[in-house]
């Protein structure tokens, strides 16, 4: 099966089994190994990517459902040399511990932030509710998100 | 074991008509919509060498439409889209609330109402709400259309009254009388992502003089399928909500459910907490509505 999709702003044409999972296509066909698989059951959110801007579990999607869709993975944020400010915020605030949940956390957080989500902790917790951190570092993760939302607000006021 | 993609015979019709034909010719197919349940089984390696009919591309049965007598939710409408719909928010707030506690955002963005209903889990979070709004499930196959009352759709755990090669087309939710006190309450180990220990929905109409005109109350995770509290509803009708009447209704709750002990909870806890929810709903207005 031939599937045309956009991954991190690059147009791609996938040719292969329609039932290969999106996460495996990302990791194996396009070497985007930032996206991690945790539970494989839709419980942990480690595999979260954005499809047309919405967070979804890439371990629960056959690639055949992605024709014409726009996919963003953690690699769309920053690179080790040039981190995205959300990633910097996670580093500064201690929002990343063992790291396995971090790519998914970042993508869920980015979906919230880029759509103008508020800095209220209760709402951020709802936006991140589909992502588990087994280091239980939730407070630092929420702080990382609050900080960047406040920063962005300050900047848009001074502009 | 993992799923082996090459072992799947994959059908992906682009229209409802083509889907009904493909399903008619391949009635042994597994129907794939949002995939949030089916792909879990796939990841466990349970679906290798199966036929899969992916209906997710069918546009005709996605989205919410306002009707004269209610709203029509297309089977492929995702829980996130249902929550955002203006007509749903205005007329059926319990549906909005129930959709917001299904899994996390990732599941709500992908999982569909029709898929959830067809999957027939005893713990479906929207089911008690659809039960009290007295929804109608519209079905379609090559042989034609038919409709079932929501409560008649389920036969048991993971069992429905869908016929071979029949699909859910939409779910119709008729308007109910205004002025109802309402409740939705899910009890799980965490606010999100948890499968319910019990999940409750209620609508209550009380007259000016304080007598109950109508009670509709439904519970999920409390039996093999969602249950209306037929006995308690009948008992409380025409009565004032005095303590004795409320207690009797709570006692009668047991007659319409049959919860089990499992990994998530015990029969005893489920009964107790469900009775507590009914008691506070009947005696204290809707303090217990989820945000």
Interface residues (C-beta under 8 A of the other chain):
Chain A: X1 X16 X17 X18 X19 X20 X21 X40 X41 X42 X43 X45 X48 X51 X54 X55 X56 X57 X59 X60 X61 X62 X64 X65 X108 X111 X126 X127 X129 X130 X131 X132
Chain B: X3 X5 X6 X8 X10 X12 X32 X35 X36 X39 X40 X42 X43 X44 X52 X54 X56 X57 X80 X103 X104 X105 X106 X107 X109 X110 X191 X192 X193
